């Protein structure tokens, strides 16, 4: 059974509440990995990794769920691949 991975860049609505946004993402979606990263001039983002079965879930479904998490402002797909 093949698995797929997707790495999202998540921009929080409030850069000062990155830890709270990360906690909300963990509680709502249980990602495979997550890391906060400072980009520049106070802009922070969260990289969120999911490993999923593409026969059961699609990347667009994960993206829609992630958009609904409190504290999430914008989302970009950084990388997507099959394992």
C-alpha positions in Angstrom: 0.0 0.0 0.0 1.6 3.3 -1.0 1.5 6.4 1.1 1.8 10.0 0.2 3.3 13.0 2.0 2.4 16.6 1.8 4.2 19.5 3.4 2.2 22.7 4.0 3.5 26.2 4.8 0.9 27.6 7.2 0.9 31.3 8.0 -0.7 32.1 11.3 -3.2 35.0 11.6 -1.1 36.3 14.6 2.7 35.8 14.4 2.8 36.2 18.2 0.5 33.2 18.7 2.5 30.5 16.7 2.6 28.1 19.7 -1.2 28.3 20.2 -1.8 27.8 16.5 0.5 24.8 16.5 -1.4 23.3 19.4 -4.7 23.9 17.5 -3.3 22.1 14.5 -2.1 19.2 16.6 -5.5 18.9 18.3 -7.5 19.1 15.1 -5.5 17.1 12.7 -2.7 15.1 14.3 0.1 15.8 11.7 3.1 13.6 11.3 5.5 16.5 11.9 5.4 20.2 12.6 8.1 23.0 12.9 7.9 26.8 13.4 10.2 28.9 11.2 10.9 32.6 11.2 11.0 33.8 7.6 12.0 37.5 7.9 11.1 40.8 9.6 8.9 39.1 12.2 7.0 36.9 9.7 6.7 33.4 11.0 5.2 30.3 9.5 4.6 26.7 10.5 5.6 23.8 8.3 3.2 20.9 8.7 3.8 17.4 7.4 1.1 14.8 6.8 1.6 11.2 5.7 -1.6 9.8 4.3 -3.2 7.0 2.2 -4.2 8.7 -1.1 -6.9 6.1 -1.6 -8.7 7.2 1.6 -7.8 10.9 1.7 -6.8 13.6 -0.8 -4.4 16.5 -0.3 -7.3 18.9 -1.0 -9.2 17.4 1.9 -6.3 17.9 4.2 -5.9 21.5 3.0 -9.6 22.3 3.6 -9.4 20.9 7.1 -6.3 22.9 7.8 -7.9 26.1 6.7 -10.6 25.6 9.3 -8.2 25.4 12.2 -8.4 28.5 14.5 -5.4 30.8 14.0 -4.6 29.7 10.4 -4.5 32.6 8.0 -3.0 31.3 4.7 -1.7 27.9 3.4 0.7 26.9 0.7 1.7 23.5 -0.5 5.5 23.3 -0.4 6.0 19.7 -1.4 3.9 16.6 -2.2 5.2 13.2 -3.1 4.5 9.4 -3.0 6.5 7.2 -0.7 
